């Protein structure tokens, strides 16, 4: 099995992309919620389901750990929670953030450009068969994509949509056509036996730690996205 190597410091790197197990992140986080910003505390108070709260807290602590590597004091930066939008930093509008979770896994990206990531646990998704017509390209016949191919398409389109702060509504999914390429394109797809991780920055190599580090392919698959509409992030 291939293990992602540690990322070496690079001052010119545009994006930092990290992946971890939720329990390992929560074990490092401070007790209580005082480390959350006021808007984050408000959001956390509305999360009644324990799993959703655990995802939120682990994701936002992982974000602070990544920010600490981006600029001094990043772990204490004020994070602004935005409903149905990626979080923002109060004092660093030049940085863009993206978070994703699936099962026990958490992913976080911090970038100097608009960034979208999507993480999905690798498990059967029977419901995706109902999205077949939205995930395949017009030149692909119905039923030509197996369940794993459908999951790949979902992750790729989700990451691209999230880059522009959109939602994966049926009409939006239908506006995107995706084609695998041999060279870097709009989305790169990292795959392991546990997860799929898509990113709109093909130059960003994920830093996977602990239980999340094993079993990754040595290189990502590259996917071109043909977008029939333009949806700029507000």
C-alpha positions as CSV (number, residue, x, y, z in Angstrom):
1,X,0.0,0.0,0.0
2,X,1.2,3.5,-0.8
3,X,1.5,6.1,1.9
4,X,1.5,9.8,1.1
5,X,4.9,11.2,2.0
6,X,5.2,14.2,4.3
7,X,4.7,17.5,2.6
8,X,7.9,19.6,2.4
9,X,7.6,23.3,3.2
10,X,7.2,25.3,0.0
11,X,6.8,29.1,0.2
12,X,5.3,29.2,-3.3
13,X,2.7,26.6,-2.7
14,X,-0.8,28.0,-3.5
15,X,-2.9,25.4,-1.5
16,X,-2.5,23.4,1.6
17,X,-4.7,20.3,1.6
18,X,-5.0,18.1,4.7
19,X,-6.8,14.9,5.5
20,X,-7.3,13.2,8.9
21,X,-9.5,10.9,11.0
22,X,-12.1,12.8,13.0
23,X,-11.3,11.1,16.3
24,X,-7.6,11.9,16.0
25,X,-8.3,15.6,15.4
26,X,-10.8,15.8,18.3
27,X,-8.1,14.2,20.6
28,X,-5.8,17.2,19.8
29,X,-8.5,19.9,20.1
30,X,-8.8,21.8,23.3
31,X,-11.6,20.8,25.7
32,X,-14.8,22.9,25.5
33,X,-15.7,25.3,22.7
34,X,-14.0,28.5,23.8
35,X,-11.6,28.3,20.9
36,X,-14.5,28.7,18.4
37,X,-15.4,32.2,17.2
38,X,-18.8,33.6,18.1
39,X,-20.4,32.7,14.8
40,X,-18.9,29.1,15.0
41,X,-20.3,28.8,18.6
42,X,-23.7,29.8,17.3
43,X,-23.5,27.2,14.6
44,X,-22.3,24.5,16.9
45,X,-25.1,25.1,19.4
46,X,-27.6,24.4,16.6
47,X,-26.1,21.0,15.8
48,X,-28.1,18.5,17.8
49,X,-26.9,15.3,16.1
50,X,-23.6,14.1,17.8
51,X,-22.1,13.0,14.6
52,X,-22.7,16.3,12.8
53,X,-21.3,18.2,15.8
54,X,-18.2,16.0,15.8
55,X,-17.7,16.6,12.1
56,X,-18.0,20.4,12.7
57,X,-15.6,20.6,15.6
58,X,-13.0,18.3,14.1
59,X,-13.2,20.1,10.8
60,X,-12.8,23.5,12.3
61,X,-9.9,22.5,14.5
62,X,-8.1,20.9,11.6
63,X,-8.7,24.2,9.8
64,X,-6.9,26.0,12.6
65,X,-4.0,23.5,12.5
66,X,-3.6,24.1,8.8
67,X,-3.8,27.9,9.2
68,X,-1.1,27.8,11.8
69,X,1.2,26.4,9.0
70,X,0.1,29.1,6.6
71,X,0.8,32.3,8.7
72,X,1.9,33.1,12.3
73,X,-1.0,33.1,14.7
74,X,-3.2,31.3,12.1
75,X,-4.6,28.9,14.7
76,X,-6.1,31.9,16.6
77,X,-7.5,33.6,13.6
78,X,-11.2,34.5,13.7
79,X,-13.2,32.1,11.5
80,X,-16.5,33.4,10.2
81,X,-19.1,30.7,9.8
82,X,-21.5,31.2,6.9
83,X,-24.6,29.3,6.3
84,X,-24.4,27.1,3.2
85,X,-21.1,28.8,2.3
86,X,-17.5,28.0,3.1
87,X,-16.1,29.7,6.2
88,X,-14.1,32.9,5.9
89,X,-11.3,34.5,7.8
90,X,-12.1,37.9,9.3
91,X,-8.7,39.4,8.7
92,X,-7.4,37.4,5.7
93,X,-9.8,37.9,2.8
94,X,-6.9,36.8,0.5
95,X,-7.2,33.2,1.8
96,X,-10.0,30.8,0.6
97,X,-11.2,27.9,2.7
98,X,-12.9,24.6,1.9
99,X,-14.0,21.8,4.2
100,X,-15.4,18.4,3.6
101,X,-16.2,15.3,5.6
102,X,-17.5,11.7,5.1
103,X,-17.8,9.0,7.6
104,X,-14.9,9.4,10.1
105,X,-12.8,11.4,7.7
106,X,-12.2,15.2,7.5
107,X,-10.5,17.2,4.8
108,X,-9.5,20.9,4.8
109,X,-8.0,23.2,2.2
110,X,-6.5,26.7,2.6
111,X,-5.6,28.5,-0.7
112,X,-4.7,31.8,-2.1
113,X,-7.2,31.1,-4.9
114,X,-10.8,29.9,-5.0
115,X,-10.7,26.3,-3.9
116,X,-13.2,23.5,-3.8
117,X,-12.7,20.0,-2.3
118,X,-15.0,17.0,-1.8
119,X,-14.3,14.0,0.3
120,X,-16.4,10.8,0.1
121,X,-15.9,7.6,2.0
122,X,-15.5,4.6,-0.3
123,X,-18.7,2.6,0.3
124,X,-21.7,1.4,-1.6
125,X,-24.0,4.3,-2.6
126,X,-27.2,2.8,-4.0
127,X,-28.8,6.2,-4.1
128,X,-26.4,7.5,-6.7
129,X,-28.0,5.3,-9.3
130,X,-30.9,7.7,-9.2
131,X,-28.4,10.4,-10.3
132,X,-27.1,8.5,-13.3
133,X,-28.6,11.0,-15.8
134,X,-27.0,13.9,-14.0
135,X,-23.5,12.3,-13.5
136,X,-22.8,10.8,-16.9
137,X,-22.0,12.8,-20.1
138,X,-24.6,13.1,-22.9
139,X,-22.6,10.7,-25.1
140,X,-22.6,8.0,-22.4
141,X,-25.6,5.6,-22.5
142,X,-27.8,5.1,-19.5
143,X,-26.4,2.5,-17.0
144,X,-22.9,2.7,-18.5
145,X,-21.3,3.9,-15.3
146,X,-20.9,1.4,-12.4
147,X,-21.4,2.4,-8.8
148,X,-17.8,3.4,-8.3
149,X,-17.7,5.5,-11.5
150,X,-20.8,7.3,-10.3
151,X,-19.2,8.0,-7.0
152,X,-16.1,9.4,-8.8
153,X,-18.3,11.7,-10.9
154,X,-20.1,12.9,-7.8
155,X,-16.9,13.8,-6.0
156,X,-15.5,15.5,-9.1
157,X,-18.6,17.6,-9.7
158,X,-19.1,18.4,-6.0
159,X,-15.5,19.8,-5.7
160,X,-15.9,21.9,-8.8
161,X,-19.3,23.3,-7.6
162,X,-18.0,24.0,-4.2
163,X,-15.1,26.1,-5.7
164,X,-17.8,28.5,-6.9
165,X,-19.8,28.4,-3.6
166,X,-22.6,26.5,-5.3
167,X,-24.9,23.7,-4.4
168,X,-25.2,20.3,-6.1
169,X,-28.7,20.9,-7.3
170,X,-29.9,18.6,-10.2
171,X,-29.7,21.4,-12.7
172,X,-26.2,22.3,-11.7
173,X,-25.0,18.7,-11.9
174,X,-26.4,18.5,-15.4
175,X,-24.5,21.6,-16.5
176,X,-21.2,19.9,-15.9
177,X,-19.6,17.3,-18.2
178,X,-16.4,15.6,-17.1
179,X,-13.6,13.8,-19.1
180,X,-10.6,12.1,-17.7
181,X,-7.3,13.6,-19.0
182,X,-3.6,12.6,-18.9
183,X,-2.5,16.1,-17.8
184,X,-3.7,18.4,-15.0
185,X,-7.0,19.9,-15.6
186,X,-9.9,21.5,-13.6
187,X,-10.1,18.8,-11.0
188,X,-7.8,16.2,-9.7
189,X,-9.0,13.0,-7.9
190,X,-7.0,11.3,-5.3
191,X,-8.1,7.7,-4.4
192,X,-7.4,5.2,-1.7
193,X,-9.1,2.1,-0.4
194,X,-11.0,4.2,2.1
195,X,-11.8,7.5,0.5
196,X,-12.0,9.6,-2.7
197,X,-10.7,13.2,-2.4
198,X,-11.2,15.7,-5.3
199,X,-9.6,19.1,-5.4
200,X,-9.8,22.0,-7.9
201,X,-6.1,22.7,-7.4
202,X,-4.2,20.0,-9.3
203,X,-0.9,21.2,-7.8
204,X,-2.0,20.5,-4.2
205,X,-0.8,17.2,-2.9
206,X,-2.8,16.1,0.2
207,X,-1.1,15.7,3.5
208,X,-2.8,12.7,5.0
209,X,-2.0,11.8,8.6
210,X,-2.5,9.0,11.0
211,X,-5.1,6.5,10.0
212,X,-5.9,8.5,6.9
213,X,-2.4,8.2,5.4
214,X,-2.4,4.6,4.0
215,X,-3.5,3.2,0.8
216,X,-3.4,6.2,-1.6
217,X,-2.7,5.9,-5.2
218,X,0.8,7.5,-5.9
219,X,-0.7,10.1,-8.3
220,X,-4.1,11.6,-8.9
221,X,-6.4,11.2,-11.8
222,X,-7.0,14.4,-13.8
223,X,-10.4,15.4,-15.0
224,X,-11.4,18.2,-17.3
225,X,-14.7,19.9,-16.5
226,X,-16.8,21.4,-19.3
227,X,-19.1,23.9,-17.5
228,X,-22.2,25.0,-19.5
229,X,-22.8,27.9,-17.1
230,X,-20.7,30.3,-15.1
231,X,-21.5,30.7,-11.4
232,X,-19.0,33.0,-9.7
233,X,-18.5,32.9,-6.0
234,X,-20.0,35.8,-4.1
